[in-house]
Amino acid sequence: MMNSTVGQQLVRDTFTTAFIKNFIMVLVWFLLSYINGSVVATFFRHQIFYEDPRYILFIHMVINDAVQLTVTIALFVVSYALYTISVGVCCFIILVAVFTTRSTPVNLAGMALERYIAICYPLRHAQICTVRRAYMLIGAIWFVSVVPDITDLFVTLATEPLSFFQTTVFCLRPNVFKDPVLLYKRQAFDGIYFSLVFLTLLCTYLRVVFAARALSTERTSAKRATNTILLHGVQLLMCLLSYVAPGVEGILHIIFPGRILEIRFANYLIVYILPRFLSPIVYGMRDKKFRKYLKMYFVCGHPVDTRVECKGEED
C-alpha cells in the first residue's frame, strides 16, 4: 500500500521506515483484535445479549470491522513483503475489504432505526424488533453491500482474458477492476448509499429529539439514544472519508511534493484504522449493561459465567 508509483517512477520506503510502519500496523491490529475479541467473547457468553436485537446488530458491526481491519492490514503488510500478488488473490482481498467497508454505514442505519423504535414506539418495540428480524436485517445488509460490487468481478471476467488473473499486480482496486464504467458505477452507488444512510440517521435523530421533549418520563433513555445516533453520524462521516481520501491525497501531494508515502500512511491511519476504534466505544464502553459485563471480563482476567460476578461488582 505504501509503496507507490508516481508517474513512471517507483517510490518505496527505506527498510527502517517500512519496518516502523509495519510494526505500528501490526501492533494496532493486536490491540484492536484484543479489544474486539473481548467484546465478542462478552457478547456470546451472556444470553442477555444474544437475545437482544440491539446487541446483535452491534456485535455484527464489531465482527465486520474486525474482518475489515484484518484484511486491510494484511494487504498493507503484503504490499511491503511481496509488493505484487496474483490478480485472483488480489480480487478476493479487495472484494472482502469493499464488502465489509460498505456494510458498516448500512448497519449504522439499522442500529439507528432500532433506537428510534425503542424510544418512539416503546410498547411495540418488542414486537417489531425481534431476534429473527435482526438476523433478517443482517442478511439484507449483506445483500445490499455485496450485490453492487460483485458486478465488478463479473465485468472483469467478461472483459479480461483468463490469463490476466494469473498475472501479478500491485494490489489496488483500479489495477484489477480497470473498466472505466466501473468507476462511474461505484460513484453512483456510493452517492445513493450514503445519502440514504445520512437521511435515515437525520430523521431518526430528529424524531428521537422531538419524542424526548414530549415525554415526561424516560427522558434519560431518549437523551442516551440521541447521543448514540449522533455517534453513529460521526461514524458515518468517518466512513465517508474513504471516498474523499483519494482527492484529498492528490491535493496534499501537490502541496507537499515528495511526501506521497507519508501522506498515504497518515491517510491510511485516519481513514481505515481510527474508525475501527469507535464501534467498541459506542456500545461497549457507553452502554451500562454491556460495560458491566465487559468490566467483569477485564477485572477477573478471564471470561466470566453469567452466574458469577467479580468481587466488588455486585450492586
Beta strands, then each sheet from edge to edge (+ up, - down):
strand 1: 4-6
strand 2: 9-11
strand 3: 85-86
strand 4: 168-169
sheet 1: 1+ 2-
sheet 2: 3+ 4-
end
